[in-house]
């Protein structure tokens, strides 16, 4: 087994951990651990695919990263809004 294969296997394991975590309710859809695994997985698989090219798999992994980035942006914005609301509530309670 060569290095790109090992990296690809890490990608597969990352994908399965993320999926299992979501199904077993260990992760939420906006959990940064879940989103991180969903970025790591296709990144590793893309690295592996550079060495053993498959166009359909590359397209799938690129789209996976793009969709995960959309989810990450949404999660970060939601966290920002919650932080602002909490700060405003704290400020209102002190007055």
N, C-alpha and C positions, 0 to 999 in steps of 0.2 A: 504494500500500500504506500502510495507516495503522499507528499505533503498536501497537494490540492485535494486529494481524497479525504484526508483527515479533516481539513478545514470544512469540506462539504458535509462530512458526518456531523461536525459540530453544529453546522447550520440546521441539519435535519433534527438533531436533538433539541436545539433551541426552539424550533418551530413546534415540536411535539410537547415540550414543557409549557410553552405559552398556551397551546390549545388545551392541554390537560388542566392547567391552572384555571383557565376560564371555565371549562366544563365542570370542574370540581369546586368552583366558586372560591378558589384561593386568590384569584385575580379578578379585578373589575375591568371593564372595557377601557376605562381611562387611567388605569394603574400604570405608573411609569415603568414598573418592572415588566409588565405585559408588553407595553409599547417598545421597550428596549429590546426584548427578545424578538419582537416582530421586525425590528430593524437589523439586529444581529443575524438572524436566520437568513434572509435573502442576501445580505452582504456576503456572508460566508459561501452561500451557494453560488453567487455570481463569481466569486474568486475561483471556485472550483470549475465553473463553466468556462472561464477564460482558458483553462487548460484542456478542457474536453467540451468543445462548443456544441450547443444545442439551441437553436434560435427560439423555439417555443418556450423552453425553460427560461431563457434569458428574458424574454418578454414578460413571462409570468412573474419573475423575481423583481424586475424593474417596476412593474405595476404594483406589486406587493409593497415595495418600499414607498412608492408615491402615496398609496392609500394609507399606509401607516403614518406617514408624515402629516397627512390631513388630520388623522385622529390625534396625533401628538399636538398639533397646533390648536385643535379644538380643546383638548384637555388642558393645555397651558393657559389658554384664554379663560376657561372656566375657573381654574385655580386662581387666576388673577382677579377675576370678578368676586370670587368668594373672599379673598383676602381684603379687597377694598371694602366689601360690605361689612366684614368683621371689624376692620379698622374704624369705619364710620360708626358702627354700633358701639364700640368701646368709647369713642370720642363723645357720643351722645349721652352715654350713661354717666360720664364723669362731670357733665355740666349740670 
